[in-house]
Amino acid sequence: MDNDPVYKSKTQIKKEAEALQKLGEALVKLPDRQLDGLDLPEKLRTALADARSITSHVAARRQRQYIGALMRDIDPVPIRLALSRFAADPGAVPVPEQQTSEWEQRLLSGGAEDIEAFLEACPGLERQRLRQLLSNIKKEKKPGKPSKSLARLRQMINDVTP
């Protein structure tokens, strides 16, 4: 066993799987415009998109494990390089907070014309998803309680704004 160069202990296999899972978690946090620059399989892209919408703790953990399993089939080195490049590149910085809050205010206080303007500025965005988020935000307005839908709207604006 000690002379076999390809032998991996159970612990080593687990550590590698956990590292891939953490890499997948980092991909989930990336905005769509940065994910588009990576050469990822369609199955993994779908799993990453699904992970963003899952709110249940147990389901999110299972989804992270699934992403980790999908990551075993691809080479992680280019992804790690891209993540480090995104961290170092000033052009990869998220949208300024001012622009995010401007869109947020327009969408929350405006009407259909503001939604249309946002959809024109950010092509590829799902109209139904945006309308549902705005509807949920209005329903969740309770004093002293943060709105989950409002946080999702902010994330959506950051992800899709050029």
Protein Blocks (a to p, Z undefined) as FASTA:
>chain_A
ZZmmkbccfklmmmmmmmmmmmmmmmmmpcfklmmmpccdfklmmmmmmmmmpmbfklmm
mmmmmmmmmmmmpcfklmmmmmmmmmmmmklpccdfklmmmmmmmmmmmcfklmmmmmmm
mghiafklmmmmmmmmmmmmcghiacfklmmmmmmmmmmmZZ
